Amino acid sequence: MAVQKKLTEANLTVGFVAKRSGVKVSTLHFYENKGLIRSWRNSGNQRRFKPDVLRRVAVIKAAQAMGITLEEIKQTLATLPEQRTPTQKDWSALSKQWQAQLDE
């Protein structure tokens, strides 16, 4: 229940996101620096993430596992309306596009 409450709030800490997504804090900082994910700063100047960042990180990890570069991932995610987090339907289309690219 406490985890569910945290996921519905728009103020996930970088440590929580790292633990939940299975990546290091430094990886999240790297992804943010590359423009793959976004955070905001609270009044104490600490990074905070919206819950949808967990799905975005999962998509990034899956794409990397397929051999897609971070730059290609960034370009593809930028095509989504308002740079939203990919839905299941989006992921299906993205992965098919990337698979065709890899097959070439």
C-alpha positions in Angstrom: 0.0 0.0 0.0 2.8 2.5 0.8 4.5 1.7 -2.5 1.3 2.2 -4.4 0.8 5.6 -2.6 4.3 6.6 -3.6 3.7 5.6 -7.2 0.6 7.9 -7.5 2.5 10.9 -6.2 4.5 13.1 -8.6 7.5 13.3 -6.4 9.5 10.1 -6.6 13.0 10.4 -5.3 16.0 9.4 -7.5 16.8 6.6 -5.1 13.3 5.2 -5.3 13.3 5.3 -9.1 16.7 3.7 -9.2 15.7 0.8 -6.9 12.3 0.3 -8.6 13.7 0.4 -12.1 16.8 -1.6 -11.4 19.3 1.0 -12.6 21.9 3.0 -10.7 21.3 6.6 -9.6 24.2 7.6 -11.9 22.4 6.0 -14.8 19.3 8.1 -14.1 21.4 11.2 -14.0 23.0 10.2 -17.3 19.6 9.6 -18.9 18.4 12.9 -17.7 21.6 14.6 -19.0 21.0 13.0 -22.4 17.3 14.2 -22.4 15.8 10.8 -22.2 14.0 11.4 -18.9 12.9 14.6 -17.0 12.8 15.5 -13.4 12.1 18.6 -11.4 13.6 20.1 -8.3 11.8 20.5 -5.0 12.3 23.4 -2.6 15.3 21.6 -1.2 16.8 21.3 -4.7 16.4 17.6 -4.7 15.4 15.7 -7.9 11.9 14.5 -8.1 10.3 12.3 -10.8 6.8 11.6 -11.9 5.7 8.0 -11.7 5.7 7.6 -15.5 9.5 7.8 -15.5 9.5 4.1 -14.5 7.9 3.0 -17.7 10.1 5.3 -19.7 13.2 3.8 -18.1 11.9 0.3 -18.8 11.5 1.2 -22.5 15.0 2.6 -22.6 16.4 -0.5 -21.0 14.5 -2.8 -23.4 15.6 -0.8 -26.4 19.2 -0.9 -25.3 19.0 -4.6 -24.9 17.8 -4.8 -28.5 21.0 -2.9 -29.6 19.4 0.5 -30.1 21.6 3.4 -29.3 20.6 6.1 -26.8 20.5 8.7 -29.5 18.1 6.6 -31.6 16.0 6.0 -28.5 15.9 9.7 -27.8 15.0 10.6 -31.4 12.2 8.0 -31.4 10.8 9.0 -28.0 10.8 12.6 -29.2 8.3 11.7 -31.8 5.6 10.9 -29.2 3.0 13.6 -28.7 4.2 16.0 -26.0 7.1 13.6 -25.3 4.7 11.4 -23.3 5.7 8.2 -21.8 5.2 5.3 -24.3 2.0 3.3 -23.9 1.9 -0.4 -24.5 0.6 0.4 -28.1 3.5 2.8 -28.5 6.0 0.2 -27.4 4.7 -2.3 -29.8 5.1 0.1 -32.7 8.5 1.3 -31.5 9.9 -2.2 -31.0 8.7 -3.3 -34.5 10.3 -0.2 -36.0 13.6 -0.9 -34.2 13.4 -4.6 -35.1 13.1 -3.8 -38.8 16.1 -1.4 -38.4 18.2 -4.1 -36.7 17.2 -6.6 -39.4 18.6 -4.4 -42.1 
